[in-house]
């Protein structure tokens, strides 16, 4: 018993492998037929179109970013130009202040030289005044009576009086000179100090204004350089994405040409009658005879679940009703293009998209196998095929459950 169990466990993988090998079709055989090649090419075309779509989306985002950065750079450049103009005005003001300061400094040097001369003159006046005071202190000042009594005559009296007057005038001149020189020296020194402080203060204010403007301008220039660098990076990325898209589009053209050749081969050599010759194990018959290029609920770049199955057939292939029923929809429906839906039971319907020609109308009763239209590529389609759906109470379900 144990031996039989061991042998059964050992042989089970071999039996399963052989069974799967017998049941499943070989990939190389499927791809070697025109139908297999058409299905493979259609899958590659769908994949390439998805890549192209994603790159176009990236291009739009990058282009939008580049436009935004260009606008920011233009606004910054406007601010920088305004600051440069303001900086130039301040520099002109600063140059004028510096010229005024230089003139003031020249005037200061002249006034200082004059002040030095005044100080020398003041020192001389003080020395003369001090000498005169010593003389007056050492000799008694002659009074008028003494002068008259000691005069030898009227002429001598006049002469002595004039002499005394001259001495008095000289003394007054010396005192006035010393007083004025001191006052002038004090006033000049105060005025010069005030002028120098004022000019230095103005120059400092102008320098500070210029430095502040220059600092803001440099910050804006730095930001602009950063924006320009980011914009250049996005421009390079955009150029790269555009190149990739162009390559993909060229590749897509080659795939489409090859697919057209395969379709021509299918039309010329298949020998199949137009329409479904293939019955199913369920209640539906196949609406057209061709390879499935997209199964039900396949994920795509633009949709999470493809709501039907795509069957690759050339444009103009007759489409047969999968089952008998009443036509509920027959017309253009958005991305489906020319679209037909047939209600078979109270809950079950079948639908057919991307038709080139509709051959039934709403309310018409059709029988199973009746031609209801011709295949095409209307609506959102990447190539000629039939989009076939099964719906339960309006919700899509896997058509393979009924084929």
C-alpha positions in Angstrom: 0.0 0.0 0.0 2.8 2.4 1.0 4.7 1.5 -2.2 1.7 2.2 -4.4 1.2 5.6 -2.7 4.9 6.5 -3.2 4.7 5.5 -6.9 1.5 7.5 -7.4 3.1 10.6 -5.8 6.2 10.2 -8.0 4.2 9.7 -11.2 1.7 12.6 -10.6 3.9 15.5 -11.8 4.8 13.5 -15.0 1.1 12.7 -15.7 0.2 16.4 -15.2 3.0 17.6 -17.4 2.0 15.2 -20.2 -1.7 16.2 -19.9 -0.9 19.9 -20.1 1.4 19.3 -23.1 -1.5 17.5 -24.8 -4.1 20.1 -23.9 -2.3 23.5 -24.3 -1.3 24.7 -27.8 2.4 25.2 -28.5 3.4 28.9 -28.7 5.6 28.4 -31.7 2.8 26.6 -33.6 0.3 29.4 -32.7 2.8 32.0 -33.8 3.6 30.2 -37.0 0.1 30.6 -38.4 -1.2 33.8 -40.0 -3.8 34.1 -37.3 -1.2 33.7 -34.6 1.1 36.2 -36.2 -1.8 38.7 -36.5 -2.7 38.3 -32.9 1.0 38.7 -31.8 1.4 41.8 -34.0 -1.8 43.3 -32.7 -0.7 42.8 -29.2 2.6 44.5 -30.0 0.8 47.4 -31.7 -1.4 47.8 -28.6 1.6 47.8 -26.3 3.5 50.3 -28.5 0.5 52.6 -28.7 0.3 52.5 -24.9 4.0 53.5 -24.6 3.5 56.3 -27.1 0.5 57.5 -25.2 2.4 57.6 -21.9 5.3 59.5 -23.5 2.9 62.0 -25.0 1.5 62.5 -21.5 5.0 63.0 -20.2 5.7 65.5 -23.0 2.6 67.5 -22.0 3.7 67.6 -18.4 7.2 68.6 -19.2 6.1 71.2 -21.7 3.7 72.7 -19.1 6.6 72.7 -16.5 8.9 74.4 -19.0 6.3 77.0 -19.7 5.8 77.7 -16.0 9.6 78.0 -15.4 9.9 80.3 -18.5 7.2 82.5 -17.0 8.9 82.5 -13.6 12.2 83.4 -15.3 10.6 86.2 -17.2 9.1 87.6 -14.1 12.4 87.4 -12.2 14.2 89.0 -15.1 11.7 91.9 -14.9 12.4 92.3 -11.2 16.2 92.1 -11.8 16.0 94.7 -14.5 14.0 97.0 -12.1 16.6 96.4 -9.4 19.4 97.1 -11.8 17.8 100.4 -12.8 17.3 101.3 -9.2 20.9 100.2 -8.4 22.2 102.5 -11.2 20.2 105.4 -9.8 21.6 104.8 -6.4 25.1 104.4 -7.8 24.6 107.8 -9.6 23.5 109.3 -6.3 26.4 107.7 -4.5 28.8 109.1 -7.1 27.3 112.5 -6.6 27.6 112.1 -2.8 31.2 111.0 -3.2 31.9 114.0 -5.4 30.2 116.3 -2.9 32.2 114.6 -0.1 35.4 115.0 -2.1 34.6 118.8 -2.6 33.7 119.0 1.1 37.0 117.4 2.0 38.8 119.9 -0.3 36.9 122.7 1.4 37.8 121.2 4.8 41.5 121.1 3.9 41.3 124.8 2.8 39.4 125.7 6.0 41.8 123.7 8.1 44.7 125.6 6.5 42.8 128.9 7.2 42.1 127.7 10.7 45.8 127.0 11.2 46.6 130.5 10.0 44.0 131.9 12.4 45.5 130.0 15.2 48.9 131.4 14.4 47.3 134.9 14.2 45.5 134.3 17.4 48.7 133.1 19.1 50.6 136.3 17.8 47.7 138.5 19.0 47.8 136.8 22.4 51.5 137.2 22.6 51.3 140.9 21.7 48.4 141.4 24.1 50.3 139.7 26.9 53.4 141.9 26.2 51.2 145.0 26.2 49.6 144.0 29.5 53.0 143.5 31.0 54.1 147.0 29.8 51.0 148.5 31.2 51.5 146.7 34.4 55.2 147.7 34.8 54.6 151.4 33.9 51.9 153.6 35.4 49.4 154.8 32.9 49.8 158.5 32.4 46.8 160.5 33.3 45.6 163.6 31.4 46.8 166.1 34.1 50.3 164.7 34.1 50.5 164.9 30.3 49.3 168.6 30.4 51.7 169.6 33.2 54.7 168.0 31.5 53.9 169.5 28.1 56.3 172.2 27.0 53.7 173.9 25.0 50.5 173.6 23.1 52.1 171.8 20.3 53.7 169.3 22.6 50.4 168.8 24.3 48.7 168.0 21.0 51.5 165.6 20.1 51.4 163.8 23.4 47.5 163.5 23.2 47.7 162.0 19.7 50.3 159.6 20.9 48.1 158.4 23.7 45.2 158.0 21.3 47.2 155.9 19.0 48.3 153.7 21.9 44.6 153.3 22.9 43.6 152.4 19.3 46.4 149.9 19.0 45.3 148.3 22.3 41.7 148.1 21.1 42.8 146.6 17.7 44.8 143.9 19.5 42.0 143.0 21.7 39.5 143.0 18.8 41.8 140.9 16.7 42.3 138.3 19.4 38.5 138.2 20.1 37.5 137.8 16.5 40.2 135.3 15.7 39.1 133.1 18.6 35.4 133.4 17.6 36.2 132.7 13.9 38.4 129.7 14.8 35.8 128.2 17.1 32.9 128.7 14.5 35.0 127.3 11.7 36.0 124.2 13.6 32.4 123.5 14.6 31.1 124.1 11.0 33.8 121.8 9.6 33.0 119.1 12.0 29.3 119.3 11.2 29.9 119.2 7.5 32.2 116.2 7.7 29.9 114.2 9.9 26.9 115.0 7.6 28.8 114.0 4.5 30.0 110.8 6.1 26.5 110.0 7.3 25.0 110.5 3.8 27.7 108.5 2.1 27.1 105.6 4.6 23.4 105.7 4.0 23.8 105.6 0.2 26.4 102.8 0.5 23.9 100.8 2.6 21.1 101.3 0.1 23.3 100.2 -2.7 24.4 97.1 -0.9 20.9 96.2 0.0 19.7 96.5 -3.6 22.7 94.6 -4.8 22.0 91.8 -2.3 18.4 91.4 -3.4 19.4 91.5 -7.0 22.0 88.8 -6.4 19.5 86.6 -4.7 17.1 87.0 -7.6 19.9 86.2 -10.0 20.7 83.1 -8.0 17.0 82.0 -8.1 16.9 82.7 -11.8 20.0 80.6 -12.4 18.3 77.7 -10.4 15.2 78.1 -12.5 17.2 78.1 -15.7 19.1 75.0 -14.6 15.8 73.2 -13.8 14.3 74.3 -17.1 17.3 73.1 -19.0 17.0 69.7 -17.2 13.3 69.4 -18.1 14.1 70.5 -21.7 16.7 67.7 -22.0 14.2 65.2 -20.6 11.6 66.5 -23.0 14.0 66.1 -25.9 14.8 62.6 -24.8 11.1 61.6 -24.4 10.3 63.1 -27.9 13.1 61.0 -29.3 11.8 57.9 -27.7 8.3 58.7 -28.9 9.5 59.2 -32.5 11.3 55.8 -32.3 8.2 54.1 -31.0 6.1 55.7 -33.7 8.6 54.5 -36.3 8.4 51.1 -34.8 4.6 51.3 -34.7 4.6 52.1 -38.4 6.7 49.0 -39.1 4.5 46.8 -37.0 1.4 48.2 -38.7 2.9 47.5 -42.1 3.7 44.0 -41.1 0.2 43.6 -39.6 -1.3 44.8 -42.9 0.7 42.2 -44.8 -0.5 39.5 -42.4 -4.1 40.6 -42.8 -3.7 40.6 -46.5 -2.3 37.1 -46.2 -5.3 36.1 -44.1 -7.7 37.5 -46.6 -6.0 35.9 -49.5 -5.2 32.4 -48.1 -7.4 31.6 -45.2 -10.2 30.4 -47.4 -12.6 31.0 -44.4 -16.1 32.2 -45.2 -17.0 35.7 -43.9 -18.6 35.4 -40.5 -18.5 32.8 -37.8 -18.1 29.2 -38.7 -17.0 28.3 -35.3 -19.6 27.1 -32.8 -19.1 27.3 -29.1 -19.8 25.0 -26.2 -22.2 27.5 -24.7 -25.3 29.2 -26.1 -23.3 31.7 -28.2 -21.7 31.2 -31.6 -18.6 33.1 -32.4 -19.6 36.4 -34.1 -16.4 36.4 -36.3 -13.6 34.0 -37.0 -10.3 35.4 -35.8 -7.6 35.3 -33.1 -8.3 36.9 -29.7 -5.9 39.9 -29.4 -7.2 41.2 -26.0 -9.0 38.9 -23.5 -11.7 40.0 -21.2 -10.6 42.4 -18.4 -7.1 42.8 -19.7 -5.3 45.7 -18.0 -4.2 48.6 -20.3 -2.6 52.0 -19.8 -5.9 53.8 -20.2 -8.2 51.3 -18.5 -8.0 49.0 -15.5 -10.2 46.2 -17.1 -11.0 45.9 -20.8 -14.8 45.3 -20.8 -14.9 42.7 -23.5 -12.7 40.7 -25.8 -11.0 41.9 -29.1 -11.1 39.5 -32.1 -8.7 40.5 -34.9 -10.5 40.5 -38.3 -10.0 42.6 -41.4 -12.2 45.7 -42.0 -15.5 44.7 -43.7 -15.7 41.2 -42.2 -19.4 40.3 -41.7 -20.5 40.1 -38.0 -23.0 37.5 -37.0 -25.4 37.7 -34.0 -24.0 35.4 -31.3 -27.6 34.5 -30.4 -31.2 35.4 -31.4 -32.9 38.4 -29.8 -34.0 42.0 -30.0 -31.7 44.9 -31.0 -31.7 47.4 -28.1 -28.8 49.6 -29.3 -27.7 50.3 -32.8 -25.7 53.5 -33.4 -22.6 55.6 -32.5 -21.7 55.2 -28.8 -18.5 57.2 -27.8 -15.3 55.2 -27.8 -17.2 52.1 -29.1 -17.8 53.8 -32.4 -20.6 52.0 -34.3 -22.1 49.8 -31.6 -24.9 47.2 -31.5 -26.4 45.4 -28.5 -28.8 42.5 -28.7 -31.0 41.4 -25.8 -31.3 37.6 -25.7 -33.0 37.0 -22.4 -34.3 39.2 -19.6 -30.8 39.5 -18.3 -28.4 38.4 -21.0 -27.2 40.6 -23.9 -24.3 40.6 -26.4 -22.7 43.8 -27.8 -20.5 44.5 -30.8 -18.2 47.5 -31.1 -16.0 49.4 -33.7 -18.2 48.4 -36.7 -17.6 50.1 -40.0 -21.2 49.5 -41.1 -24.5 48.8 -39.1 -27.0 46.5 -40.7 -29.7 46.4 -38.1 -31.8 49.0 -36.2 -33.2 49.3 -32.7 -36.3 47.1 -32.1 -35.5 44.7 -34.9 -35.6 41.0 -34.1 -32.6 39.0 -35.3 -31.8 35.3 -35.4 -28.6 33.5 -34.3 -26.0 33.8 -37.1 -27.7 36.7 -38.9 -25.4 39.4 -40.2 -25.8 42.5 -38.1 -22.9 44.6 -39.4 -19.3 44.8 -40.7 -16.2 45.0 -38.7 -14.0 48.1 -38.7 -12.0 50.5 -36.5 -14.5 53.2 -35.5 -14.4 55.0 -32.1 -11.3 54.6 -29.9 -9.6 51.8 -31.8 -6.0 51.0 -32.7 -6.8 48.9 -35.7 -9.5 46.8 -37.4 -11.1 44.3 -35.1 -14.4 43.4 -33.4 -14.9 44.3 -29.7 -17.3 41.6 -28.4 -19.1 41.9 -25.0 -21.4 39.8 -22.9 -23.6 41.6 -20.4 -25.7 40.4 -17.5 -28.3 43.0 -16.4 -26.2 45.6 -18.2 -22.9 44.7 -16.4 -20.1 43.2 -18.5 -19.0 39.6 -17.9 -16.6 37.2 -19.6 -17.9 36.3 -23.1 -16.0 33.0 -22.9 -18.6 31.8 -20.4 -21.1 31.7 -23.2 -19.0 30.7 -26.2 
